């Protein structure tokens, strides 16, 4: 049997939706819990989520660290569109934190390539 690797970026709406709706709650909650346990006194002001996908971990991190400004990066525009929708649905759109989209392939391009995902930022 020959292995068929999945594409690096999920661009199809069905594929993006299926991934975004998958239940990773246990693993993602554990990630944030372990981070908090390892650094109990940390009060991060900024964080970077590379390969954020639909921002599930990012939203969990944002809830755990309410004062943190988070930049979320993913190369898939479709995944980031899903993330923006889910961020709004989660009630994070009005918070004083920003999650910014930057396509990984064009990260060095310019600040005009960035689009606000959550809140008004700082």
Residue, then its C-alpha position, 0 to 999 in steps of 0.5 A: x500500500x502506497x501512502x498518500x500524504x495529505x496536502x500541506x494546506x487545507x483549502x477545501x471548505x468541506x475539509x476545513x469544516x471537517x477538521x474544525x468540527x473534529x473533537x480535539x477538546x481533550x488534547x487542546x485543553x490538556x495543552x493549555x493545562x500543562x502550559x499553565x502548570x509548567x508556568x503557573x506565574x506566567x502572565x504572557x502579553x503576547x503569543x504566536x500560534x503558528x499553524x493555528x488552523x481554525x484557532x481552537x487551541x488559540x481560543x482556549x489559550x485566549x480564555x486562559x490568558x485574557x490579557x494576552x495579544x495573540x497572533x495566529x498564523x496559517x497558510x490556508x485562507x479557508x482555514x483562517x476564514x473558518x477561524x474568524x467565524x468561530x472566534x466571533x461565535x465564541x464571543x471573542x470578537x469584542x475582546x481587547x486582544x487581536x488574532x491576526x491572519x498572516x499567510x505563512x507563505x507571504x509572512x515577509x510580504x508586508x503588513x497590508x497582508x494582515x487581517x484582523x481576526x479578533x477584537x480591535x487589538x492594541 
